[in-house]
Amino acid sequence: MGKYIKAVDDLTDRRGNIYIVQHLDTDYLLIHTEEGYLRGGETHDGWQMNALLKGTILWVTPEKEHIYTALSLIRTEAGVPHMMKSLTDSLMLEWRERPLEIPVNYYEPYRTLIKKRMEEP
């Protein structure tokens, strides 16, 4: 991939795919999500940026819900719980102020909703 870009991971489930690459000190996630599925349900220690490249999504935080279409740029501030619902098949690029958290800082009840949707036919 080159001197400055390193493939880190490829995560696939029924929702779609997440490809993680590193460029210098930043992790970038290319996220494909099938229509109707949910992602996120977490908080982060720093801000998070999402560039919606394709499709339409519903972005949910405790304070508001907003529909975004491609080509939108979404900034979520540090500590704000968030999740998204893919209203159509979608493709999003995500990066954060700080490295990926391990373990992830999951936020209930969003994670419960995400898991429930994954169990549905």
SESE-638272 format. One record per residue: x, y, z of N, C-alpha, C, O, CB in turn. Coordinates in Angstrom, 3 decimals, decimal comma, always signed. Glycine has a CB too. Layout:
<nodes>
X|Y|Z|X|Y|Z|X|Y|Z|X|Y|Z|X|Y|Z $
...
</nodes>
This chain:
<nodes>
+0,813|-1,201|+0,000|+0,000|+0,000|+0,000|+0,852|+1,259|+0,000|+0,334|+2,359|-0,193|-0,923|+0,002|+1,193 $
+2,102|+1,115|+0,206|+2,945|+2,298|+0,189|+3,568|+2,556|+1,546|+3,200|+1,954|+2,555|+2,149|+3,503|-0,251 $
+4,503|+3,451|+1,536|+5,283|+3,748|+2,726|+4,449|+4,309|+3,868|+4,745|+4,025|+5,029|+6,368|+4,711|+2,385 $
+3,414|+5,098|+3,580|+2,694|+5,810|+4,621|+1,285|+5,281|+4,891|+0,604|+5,794|+5,779|+2,614|+7,244|+4,261 $
+0,837|+4,280|+4,156|-0,499|+3,726|+4,369|-0,362|+2,254|+4,700|+0,335|+1,516|+4,002|-1,410|+3,932|+3,121 $
-1,037|+1,819|+5,782|-0,953|+0,434|+6,237|-2,365|-0,101|+6,430|-3,159|+0,495|+7,157|-0,128|+0,321|+7,557 $
-2,688|-1,226|+5,783|-3,981|-1,876|+6,004|-3,949|-2,522|+7,382|-3,008|-3,242|+7,715|-4,294|-2,939|+4,885 $
-4,983|-2,262|+8,185|-4,999|-2,744|+9,555|-5,997|-3,885|+9,737|-5,669|-4,902|+10,348|-5,329|-1,607|+10,504 $
-7,201|-3,728|+9,216|-8,223|-4,736|+9,478|-9,324|-4,666|+8,434|-9,510|-3,645|+7,772|-8,812|-4,557|+10,880 $
-10,051|-5,773|+8,298|-11,214|-5,891|+7,428|-12,277|-6,604|+8,250|-12,162|-7,801|+8,512|-10,881|-6,668|+6,079 $
-13,309|-5,875|+8,657|-14,371|-6,424|+9,497|-15,635|-6,559|+8,669|-16,111|-5,581|+8,092|-14,623|-5,533|+10,742 $
-16,180|-7,766|+8,607|-17,371|-8,011|+7,809|-18,417|-8,719|+8,654|-18,110|-9,676|+9,364|-17,033|-8,841|+6,558 $
-19,666|-8,238|+8,573|-20,810|-8,942|+9,153|-22,015|-8,652|+8,272|-21,865|-8,088|+7,188|-21,072|-8,503|+10,647 $
-23,200|-9,027|+8,717|-24,370|-8,882|+7,843|-24,712|-7,429|+7,544|-25,463|-7,157|+6,608|-25,565|-9,556|+8,470 $
-24,177|-6,489|+8,321|-24,415|-5,062|+8,071|-23,620|-4,551|+6,878|-24,037|-3,598|+6,218|-24,064|-4,247|+9,307 $
-22,478|-5,173|+6,594|-21,593|-4,717|+5,525|-20,147|-4,924|+5,907|-19,800|-5,937|+6,515|-21,845|-3,248|+5,202 $
-19,284|-3,957|+5,551|-17,852|-4,090|+5,767|-17,271|-2,824|+6,374|-17,770|-1,721|+6,152|-17,145|-4,417|+4,460 $
-16,204|-3,008|+7,146|-15,396|-1,892|+7,618|-13,949|-2,226|+7,286|-13,427|-3,261|+7,701|-15,595|-1,633|+9,165 $
-13,307|-1,340|+6,534|-11,899|-1,482|+6,213|-11,154|-0,403|+6,983|-11,511|+0,774|+6,918|-11,640|-1,375|+4,667 $
-10,122|-0,803|+7,710|-9,356|+0,140|+8,516|-7,949|+0,252|+7,938|-7,259|-0,749|+7,745|-9,311|-0,304|+10,008 $
-7,540|+1,484|+7,667|-6,168|+1,740|+7,225|-5,575|+2,822|+8,109|-6,296|+3,641|+8,680|-6,120|+2,161|+5,719 $
-4,250|+2,816|+8,217|-3,546|+3,852|+8,965|-2,719|+4,682|+8,010|-2,032|+4,155|+7,135|-2,654|+3,238|+10,065 $
-2,797|+5,982|+8,190|-1,940|+6,905|+7,459|-1,246|+7,763|+8,499|-1,886|+8,529|+9,219|-2,752|+7,782|+6,426 $
+0,062|+7,625|+8,570|+0,844|+8,271|+9,615|+0,264|+7,866|+10,972|+0,299|+6,677|+11,290|+0,845|+9,829|+9,442 $
-0,261|+8,767|+11,781|-0,772|+8,395|+13,107|-2,292|+8,353|+13,185|-2,844|+8,323|+14,285|-0,257|+9,358|+14,135 $
-2,983|+8,350|+12,053|-4,440|+8,399|+12,055|-5,033|+7,128|+11,463|-4,585|+6,647|+10,422|-4,931|+9,618|+11,279 $
-6,058|+6,582|+12,143|-6,820|+5,446|+11,626|-7,982|+5,980|+10,804|-8,687|+6,892|+11,236|-7,331|+4,525|+12,783 $
-8,181|+5,415|+9,620|-9,311|+5,766|+8,759|-10,154|+4,518|+8,562|-9,632|+3,445|+8,259|-8,830|+6,347|+7,382 $
-11,467|+4,665|+8,735|-12,389|+3,552|+8,566|-13,258|+3,826|+7,350|-13,949|+4,844|+7,303|-13,259|+3,339|+9,838 $
-13,235|+2,936|+6,367|-14,138|+3,007|+5,231|-15,261|+2,031|+5,538|-15,044|+0,821|+5,600|-13,410|+2,671|+3,860 $
-16,470|+2,565|+5,729|-17,584|+1,784|+6,259|-18,688|+1,661|+5,215|-19,287|+2,658|+4,812|-18,132|+2,426|+7,548 $
-18,951|+0,437|+4,784|-20,090|+0,155|+3,909|-21,189|-0,452|+4,772|-20,945|-1,410|+5,505|-19,693|-0,810|+2,724 $
-22,400|+0,102|+4,690|-23,520|-0,405|+5,485|-24,716|-0,647|+4,575|-25,114|+0,222|+3,798|-23,890|+0,587|+6,625 $
-25,277|-1,838|+4,686|-26,476|-2,193|+3,918|-27,683|-1,415|+4,439|-27,747|-1,060|+5,616|-26,744|-3,718|+3,994 $
-28,621|-1,160|+3,558|-29,848|-0,443|+3,904|-30,540|-1,073|+5,112|-30,688|-2,293|+5,186|-30,801|-0,419|+2,708 $
-30,962|-0,229|+6,057|-31,731|-0,674|+7,209|-30,922|-1,055|+8,436|-31,489|-1,240|+9,513|-32,543|-1,815|+6,820 $
-29,612|-1,175|+8,295|-28,794|-1,572|+9,440|-28,278|-0,362|+10,217|-28,215|+0,755|+9,703|-27,622|-2,426|+8,974 $
-27,911|-0,623|+11,469|-27,433|+0,406|+12,393|-25,956|+0,177|+12,690|-25,465|-0,951|+12,668|-28,260|+0,401|+13,707 $
-25,262|+1,279|+12,967|-23,854|+1,200|+13,380|-23,606|+2,230|+14,469|-24,396|+3,154|+14,661|-22,890|+1,432|+12,170 $
-22,503|+2,060|+15,174|-22,093|+3,027|+16,192|-22,517|+2,581|+17,574|-22,208|+1,473|+18,013|-22,673|+4,400|+15,890 $
-23,245|+3,480|+18,263|-23,641|+3,171|+19,630|-22,467|+3,279|+20,580|-22,230|+2,392|+21,400|-24,243|+1,784|+19,705 $
-21,735|+4,375|+20,463|-20,506|+4,529|+21,239|-20,220|+6,002|+21,491|-20,892|+6,887|+20,960|-19,320|+3,870|+20,514 $
-19,205|+6,240|+22,316|-18,672|+7,581|+22,524|-17,162|+7,510|+22,312|-16,576|+6,427|+22,320|-19,030|+8,133|+23,960 $
-16,537|+8,676|+22,122|-15,092|+8,719|+21,905|-14,461|+9,811|+22,756|-15,120|+10,781|+23,129|-14,772|+8,950|+20,417 $
-13,186|+9,644|+23,058|-12,444|+10,605|+23,879|-12,159|+11,907|+23,140|-11,914|+12,932|+23,777|-11,139|+9,992|+24,342 $
-12,187|+11,889|+21,838|-11,974|+13,079|+21,012|-13,076|+13,188|+19,982|-13,970|+12,343|+19,930|-10,597|+13,038|+20,322 $
-13,017|+14,235|+19,153|-14,035|+14,391|+18,119|-13,930|+13,273|+17,092|-12,914|+12,585|+16,996|-13,904|+15,757|+17,434 $
-15,008|+13,109|+16,323|-15,062|+12,138|+15,230|-15,607|+12,852|+14,005|-16,557|+13,630|+14,100|-15,946|+10,891|+15,603 $
-15,006|+12,586|+12,862|-15,487|+13,125|+11,590|-15,950|+11,976|+10,716|-15,315|+10,922|+10,671|-14,385|+13,954|+10,874 $
-17,066|+12,185|+10,018|-17,571|+11,224|+9,059|-17,878|+11,957|+7,759|-18,562|+12,980|+7,759|-18,828|+10,493|+9,605 $
-17,369|+11,429|+6,658|-17,695|+11,946|+5,328|-18,589|+10,903|+4,665|-18,142|+9,798|+4,358|-16,389|+12,238|+4,463 $
-19,845|+11,260|+4,447|-20,788|+10,353|+3,786|-20,559|+10,458|+2,283|-20,854|+11,485|+1,672|-22,284|+10,695|+4,159 $
-20,032|+9,394|+1,695|-19,651|+9,387|+0,288|-20,770|+8,917|-0,620|-20,841|+9,324|-1,780|-18,449|+8,518|+0,089 $
-21,652|+8,057|-0,103|-22,724|+7,495|-0,914|-23,898|+7,170|-0,004|-23,704|+6,668|+1,102|-22,246|+6,228|-1,684 $
-25,108|+7,450|-0,456|-26,302|+7,021|+0,251|-26,912|+8,092|+1,139|-26,555|+9,269|+1,091|-25,988|+5,832|+1,070 $
-27,853|+7,622|+1,953|-28,590|+8,466|+2,894|-28,615|+7,765|+4,238|-28,869|+6,563|+4,315|-30,040|+8,762|+2,388 $
-28,347|+8,527|+5,311|-28,331|+7,964|+6,656|-29,121|+8,842|+7,621|-29,365|+10,020|+7,358|-26,889|+7,797|+7,148 $
-29,510|+8,249|+8,734|-30,067|+8,975|+9,867|-29,007|+8,960|+10,955|-28,623|+7,887|+11,421|-31,428|+8,343|+10,367 $
-28,518|+10,143|+11,375|-27,497|+10,274|+12,422|-28,222|+10,615|+13,719|-28,983|+11,581|+13,772|-26,417|+11,379|+12,058 $
-27,988|+9,824|+14,765|-28,731|+9,946|+16,017|-27,774|+10,256|+17,168|-26,767|+9,573|+17,357|-29,527|+8,650|+16,308 $
-28,106|+11,298|+17,933|-27,450|+11,590|+19,207|-28,574|+11,808|+20,214|-29,728|+11,955|+19,810|-26,479|+12,859|+19,112 $
-28,275|+11,832|+21,514|-29,349|+12,053|+22,492|-30,095|+13,376|+22,279|-31,267|+13,482|+22,640|-28,774|+12,023|+23,894 $
-29,435|+14,381|+21,700|-30,060|+15,694|+21,516|-30,853|+15,834|+20,230|-31,801|+16,617|+20,174|-29,018|+16,748|+21,552 $
-30,475|+15,073|+19,174|-31,157|+15,263|+17,894|-30,968|+14,078|+16,964|-30,098|+13,228|+17,155|-30,660|+16,523|+17,220 $
-31,824|+14,057|+15,945|-31,702|+13,129|+14,831|-31,668|+13,959|+13,560|-32,422|+14,922|+13,420|-32,878|+12,085|+14,808 $
-30,786|+13,582|+12,627|-30,651|+14,358|+11,401|-30,412|+13,414|+10,225|-29,625|+12,474|+10,330|-29,498|+15,387|+11,523 $
-31,085|+13,663|+9,113|-30,871|+12,884|+7,898|-29,797|+13,575|+7,060|-29,872|+14,773|+6,791|-32,199|+12,723|+7,087 $
-28,800|+12,794|+6,656|-27,720|+13,288|+5,796|-27,733|+12,504|+4,489|-28,064|+11,319|+4,465|-26,330|+13,164|+6,503 $
-27,371|+13,180|+3,412|-27,209|+12,535|+2,118|-25,768|+12,766|+1,654|-25,081|+13,667|+2,134|-28,245|+13,087|+1,071 $
-25,334|+11,936|+0,718|-23,983|+12,125|+0,167|-23,966|+13,473|-0,560|-24,956|+13,784|-1,222|-23,578|+10,936|-0,813 $
-23,051|+14,188|-0,494|-21,753|+14,269|+0,123|-21,848|+15,174|+1,344|-21,837|+16,398|+1,207|-20,697|+14,783|-0,875 $
-21,941|+14,604|+2,506|-22,064|+15,364|+3,756|-20,864|+15,085|+4,648|-20,272|+14,007|+4,617|-23,381|+15,008|+4,494 $
-20,526|+16,097|+5,446|-19,474|+15,975|+6,443|-20,120|+16,136|+7,814|-20,801|+17,130|+8,065|-18,336|+17,035|+6,216 $
-19,911|+15,166|+8,702|-20,558|+15,132|+10,012|-19,475|+15,168|+11,080|-18,559|+14,346|+11,060|-21,463|+13,864|+10,172 $
-19,570|+16,113|+12,011|-18,623|+16,186|+13,129|-19,389|+15,878|+14,410|-20,413|+16,498|+14,696|-17,925|+17,599|+13,208 $
-18,880|+14,911|+15,180|-19,444|+14,567|+16,474|-18,405|+14,912|+17,524|-17,262|+14,462|+17,449|-19,857|+13,056|+16,547 $
-18,802|+15,708|+18,496|-17,861|+16,164|+19,518|-17,506|+15,045|+20,495|-18,232|+14,057|+20,602|-18,443|+17,354|+20,277 $
-16,408|+15,198|+21,196|-15,933|+14,222|+22,182|-17,021|+13,943|+23,215|-17,687|+14,860|+23,696|-14,649|+14,729|+22,880 $
-17,189|+12,667|+23,547|-18,110|+12,260|+24,600|-19,569|+12,190|+24,206|-20,401|+11,806|+25,028|-17,980|+13,172|+25,719 $
-19,917|+12,553|+22,958|-21,323|+12,538|+22,533|-21,684|+11,152|+21,996|-21,095|+10,698|+21,015|-21,589|+13,629|+21,449 $
-22,651|+10,472|+22,633|-23,100|+9,175|+22,122|-23,726|+9,355|+20,737|-24,412|+10,346|+20,485|-24,116|+8,517|+23,100 $
-23,487|+8,397|+19,844|-24,022|+8,505|+18,495|-24,210|+7,131|+17,875|-23,545|+6,161|+18,239|-23,105|+9,356|+17,624 $
-25,137|+7,081|+16,927|-25,302|+5,905|+16,083|-25,902|+6,373|+14,772|-26,419|+7,486|+14,671|-26,198|+4,815|+16,769 $
-25,829|+5,516|+13,778|-26,420|+5,848|+12,494|-27,241|+4,696|+11,970|-26,940|+3,527|+12,214|-25,349|+6,227|+11,492 $
-28,289|+5,050|+11,241|-29,099|+4,068|+10,525|-28,925|+4,356|+9,047|-29,101|+5,488|+8,597|-30,619|+4,124|+10,954 $
-28,580|+3,330|+8,303|-28,398|+3,475|+6,872|-29,772|+3,379|+6,202|-30,370|+2,303|+6,167|-27,414|+2,393|+6,316 $
-30,270|+4,490|+5,676|-31,589|+4,517|+5,034|-31,530|+3,954|+3,624|-32,544|+3,504|+3,091|-32,137|+5,942|+5,000 $
-30,353|+3,977|+3,020|-30,053|+3,304|+1,759|-28,699|+2,641|+1,971|-28,055|+2,888|+2,990|-30,044|+4,311|+0,512 $
-28,251|+1,810|+1,043|-26,866|+1,351|+1,132|-25,992|+2,598|+1,213|-26,213|+3,564|+0,482|-26,466|+0,436|-0,102 $
-25,006|+2,579|+2,097|-24,200|+3,781|+2,294|-22,713|+3,441|+2,364|-22,317|+2,314|+2,660|-24,633|+4,510|+3,571 $
-21,909|+4,465|+2,076|-20,455|+4,359|+2,171|-19,958|+5,613|+2,867|-20,257|+6,732|+2,451|-19,787|+4,185|+0,755 $
-19,189|+5,410|+3,942|-18,753|+6,519|+4,774|-17,279|+6,359|+5,117|-16,800|+5,246|+5,333|-19,602|+6,607|+6,055 $
-16,561|+7,482|+5,164|-15,185|+7,505|+5,634|-15,183|+8,161|+7,009|-15,766|+9,229|+7,192|-14,244|+8,264|+4,632 $
-14,522|+7,514|+7,982|-14,517|+8,018|+9,360|-13,092|+8,139|+9,858|-12,246|+7,292|+9,569|-15,335|+7,095|+10,292 $
-12,830|+9,206|+10,616|-11,542|+9,366|+11,312|-11,788|+10,141|+12,588|-12,798|+10,829|+12,733|-10,481|+10,095|+10,412 $
-10,849|+10,018|+13,509|-11,031|+10,580|+14,855|-9,811|+11,373|+15,293|-8,709|+11,218|+14,765|-11,316|+9,467|+15,866 $
-10,050|+12,224|+16,277|-8,976|+13,028|+16,858|-7,944|+12,153|+17,554|-6,749|+12,447|+17,526|-9,547|+14,044|+17,842 $
-8,410|+11,077|+18,179|-7,540|+10,183|+18,935|-7,581|+8,777|+18,317|-8,485|+8,480|+17,535|-7,964|+10,141|+20,434 $
-6,620|+7,910|+18,654|-6,630|+6,544|+18,115|-7,907|+5,786|+18,502|-8,613|+6,160|+19,438|-5,399|+5,774|+18,611 $
-8,179|+4,719|+17,759|-9,339|+3,880|+18,055|-9,255|+3,360|+19,491|-8,199|+2,911|+19,937|-9,431|+2,700|+17,053 $
-10,372|+3,425|+20,203|-10,395|+2,951|+21,589|-10,531|+1,424|+21,630|-11,356|+0,839|+20,928|-11,557|+3,617|+22,371 $
-9,710|+0,805|+22,458|-9,817|-0,636|+22,701|-9,769|-0,819|+24,203|-8,734|-0,534|+24,805|-8,669|-1,455|+21,977 $
-10,832|-1,280|+24,837|-12,108|-1,643|+24,213|-12,905|-0,403|+23,821|-12,615|+0,709|+24,260|-12,936|-2,519|+25,161 $
-13,915|-0,624|+22,984|-14,795|+0,452|+22,518|-15,642|+0,956|+23,681|-16,065|+0,174|+24,533|-15,705|-0,037|+21,351 $
-15,887|+2,262|+23,714|-16,743|+2,880|+24,743|-18,202|+2,796|+24,303|-18,759|+3,773|+23,804|-16,332|+4,371|+24,998 $
-18,817|+1,635|+24,487|-20,198|+1,447|+24,040|-21,174|+2,246|+24,888|-20,943|+2,487|+26,073|-20,569|-0,029|+24,079 $
-22,277|+2,655|+24,252|-23,317|+3,454|+24,895|-24,657|+2,739|+24,765|-25,117|+2,445|+23,661|-23,390|+4,876|+24,273 $
-25,271|+2,465|+25,911|-26,622|+1,908|+25,922|-27,584|+3,080|+26,034|-27,245|+4,048|+26,715|-26,825|+0,876|+27,102 $
-28,745|+3,063|+25,421|-29,406|+1,908|+24,799|-29,088|+1,711|+23,321|-29,627|+0,791|+22,705|-30,877|+2,043|+24,954 $
-28,230|+2,543|+22,730|-27,957|+2,413|+21,294|-27,432|+1,031|+20,930|-27,863|+0,453|+19,932|-26,958|+3,467|+20,855 $
-26,503|+0,490|+21,724|-25,937|-0,832|+21,392|-27,006|-1,913|+21,412|-26,965|-2,839|+20,602|-24,813|-1,198|+22,373 $
-27,963|-1,807|+22,330|-29,057|-2,780|+22,382|-29,862|-2,739|+21,090|-30,214|-3,788|+20,550|-29,975|-2,508|+23,595 $
-30,159|-1,543|+20,586|-30,895|-1,397|+19,327|-30,117|-1,983|+18,151|-30,691|-2,647|+17,287|-31,204|+0,077|+19,063 $
-28,808|-1,734|+18,125|-27,969|-2,247|+17,044|-27,932|-3,774|+17,048|-28,072|-4,409|+16,003|-26,549|-1,688|+17,163 $
-27,742|-4,354|+18,230|-27,705|-5,821|+18,342|-29,060|-6,439|+17,984|-29,117|-7,467|+17,309|-27,298|-6,240|+19,772 $
-30,135|-5,818|+18,432|-31,485|-6,322|+18,118|-31,722|-6,336|+16,615|-32,256|-7,309|+16,083|-32,562|-5,462|+18,811 $
-31,331|-5,269|+15,923|-31,527|-5,204|+14,463|-30,699|-6,278|+13,770|-31,155|-6,839|+12,774|-31,146|-3,805|+13,918 $
-29,502|-6,584|+14,258|-28,666|-7,614|+13,645|-29,263|-9,006|+13,793|-29,001|-9,883|+12,970|-27,284|-7,588|+14,253 $
-30,068|-9,218|+14,843|-30,687|-10,516|+15,084|-31,948|-10,719|+14,269|-32,423|-11,847|+14,137|-31,001|-10,673|+16,542 $
-32,502|-9,641|+13,716|-33,726|-9,754|+12,912|-33,425|-10,378|+11,570|-32,309|-10,264|+11,064|-34,380|-8,383|+12,716 $
-34,426|-11,046|+10,981|-34,200|-11,657|+9,644|-34,042|-10,619|+8,557|-33,849|-10,970|+7,392|-35,353|-12,585|+9,280 $
</nodes>
